[in-house]
Amino acid sequence: MQVPDVPGSGEVDVAVIGAGAAGLAAARQLAERRPSLRVVVLEAADRPGGRAHTVDRPEIGAPLDLGCGWLHGAEHNPWLPIAERLGFHIDRTLPPWNVQYRDLGFPPDDQRAYERASAAFYTRLSEAQRDPADRSQATLLRPDDPWNGLLNAVSTYVSGAELDEASIHDTAHYRVHGSDWRITEGYGRTVAQFGDGLPVALSTPVSAIDHGWAGQVWLETPRGTIRARAAIVTVSTNVLASEAIRFVPALPEKIAAAQGLPLGLANKVFLELVTPDELPKDAHLIGNVRATRTGAYHLRPFGRPVIEGYFGGHLARDLEAAGEAAAAAFALDELAGLLGSDFRRRARLLICTQWGKVASIRGSYAYARPGATGQRAVLAAPVNDRLFFAGEATSPDAFTTARGAYETGIRAAGEALSCLGD
């Protein structure tokens, strides 16, 4: 990837802050629609991709997606043709999320009971979306329903937060439907390679954005001040809410919007299997179907010798604070409870994510607090025809996805081009 020279007081037409899916989409759109523009992408981390991150692990001879891994609504997902153009393979194996391997810890009668409870909950959710007043999804739980824990656990996988933190109204706007497919070489690798050739400056965090100048935006970085005719801001809501980037003049409505759309937390733990053939390819387990604090486990994704464990919400935060050994121990305890106590000797920690500790991101994906669903539009709105905002949190109908991030990057680039004129 090209790393541009951005000396102190460098001047460009458009500065894009953040080289994740949204930022790279915006930069690519600018470059293709108006090649004469001087564009720079300023990325705080030492790699592109943001919350899309693929790593190669020689121990298993295969890549692992530490961030997003599924092409949601794949048939209409813009990353599908991008991956295909890059020569990557699309695995159309259906996700195993709704099947408990060998019914372990989840007998068929209980599965049917949970399906009924889940269907009833989502019917209530659909009805409540029409109520004029928003409230938390937890208000829809039936007291003493034995499946409230699992309903809450599913919320932590979907939103990174429990039901009591998530808006009912926001769910009404989500429009991603269709198949869930995977990219064999990695979703993160797809996003990163999509950015090849773009002028990305890595390890270049922006600390201040001064948009008070006539016709210019000044961006403070460790490499000096960059002057731009326009800036596209794609950083996460947790970064904005923390005011790690200072706006001059201040933008309190943007900070308030970001605070209403915090990043939930979802982390992964990958366990390497010593005897992988004892488990089937692409099977699935929920650790404890009666609990909120439980993991979801993808057994041998792609047939690889690993288990991909998934934790969300408060459990993910507690395990992240305790460290990767604690996350691995939690996963092994749950799996041993289902697969037999000696399973602990047949699996070992490979890698564990800690997205909440990544300073340039600070979480996973943005959910709306009760009453905050309208904040997505507030966050997305341009400022003075010079500042534009993108990222999955600003998507009106594909939030929490790399697809939504891409689409908002395209939208923000179009807004910037319209304001820049010829």
Secondary structure, 3 states (H helix, E strand, C coil): CCCCCCCCCEEEEEEEECCEHHHHHHHHHHHHHCCCCCEEEECCCCCCECCCCEEEECCCCEEEECCCCCECCHHHCCHHHHHHHCCCCEECCCCCCCCCHHHCCCCHHHHHHHHHHHHHHHHHHHHHCCCCCCCEHHHHCCCCCCCHHHHHHHHHHHHCCCHHHCEHHHHCCCCCCCCCEEECCCHHHHHHHHCCCCCEECCCCCCEEECCCCCCEEEEECCEEEEEEEEEECCCHHHHHCCCCEEECCCHHHHHHHHHCCEECEEEEEEEECCHHHCCCCEEEECCCCCCCCCEEEECHHHCCEEEEEEEHHHHHHHHHHCHHHHHHHHHHHHHHHHCHHHHHHEEEEEECCHHHCCCCCCCEECCCCCCCCHHHHHHCCECCCEEECCHHHCCCCCCCHHHHHHHHHHHHHHHHHHHCC
